[in-house]
Amino acid sequence: MTSDAILPLVVGAGPVGLTMANELARHGVRCRIIDSAAGRSQTSKALAIFPRTLEVFETMGVAEPVLAEGHRLHGLSLHHRQEQIAQIDLTSVASPFPFALGLPQSETERLLGEHLSALGIEVERGVELKTFTQTSESVRVVLGQSDGGEEVVATPWLIGCDGAHSATRHTLGMDFEGAPYDESFILADVQLATNLARDRVHLFLGDGGVLGVIPFAKAFWRILANIPSESRLQSLPQTTLPEVQELHGSPACQGFQASDPARPSPLPISHL
């Protein structure tokens, strides 16, 4: 199928692509936005929104629902084992939003998608950018459909927001700036019985590495821990919470009782 379009095409419906589509719509420019995934992200992934982004969200008209769903973080506490050795305070940031907002990426995407839908634009799911070529008048794009069919589109602007493995970037022959981070992590979103302050990110330094404990709304916390290269956990598809505590083996982990009411123990924790 071939179609001529006067609409810009946004590739990728993560936070960046959704923000782009929302901003185009806010300035009176309708667009198409596609994503190869069948649905939006269901995991937390990125977990904090910082003051400048909240200021942009306010301009976009989406700050109110984002603030309502998020959890305000006023700083970071650094611990060596169970002793706090330093802290960073965010309340002095020169912004109407002097805090970071703990919010799973899945919720950020949901709120941006709902805002875009209210502006009359829906994400086209299961649509993949196959290839494209540029002419003097437009960009000729080949899109793959979930049923195996293809659509050829002529669009005035192709906007690549398709992530680290961007098909847009690869087609343009652009290098990825930087280098991969050669370390593995395990992470989980859990309910946690602890006396840690819930308005701060907590980082624990121990003999086994770094343990991050980050509060979300509704009594949930994100646990993030690095896996040493020599650990047997490197080869496991899933690890349990007791294995995370064993991995770090420091007093910092003692007294943390994590649970997930949606799943029985042991709690699966994914590798990052």
Buried (B, 14 or more C-beta within 10 A) or exposed (E): EEEEBEBBBBBBBBBBBBBBBBBBBBEEEEBBBBBBBEEBBEEBBBBBBBBEBBBBBBEBEBBEBBBEBBBBBBBBBBBBBEEEEEEEEBEEBEEEBBBBBBBBBBBBBBBBBEBBEEEEBEBBBBBBBBEBEEEEEBBBBBBBEEEEEEBBBBBEEBBBBBBEEBBBBEBEEEEEEEEEEEEBBBBBBBBBEBEBBBBBBBBBBBEBBBBBBBBBBEEBBBBBBBBEEEBEBEEBEEBBBEBBBBBBEBEBBEEBEBBBEEEEEEBEBEBB
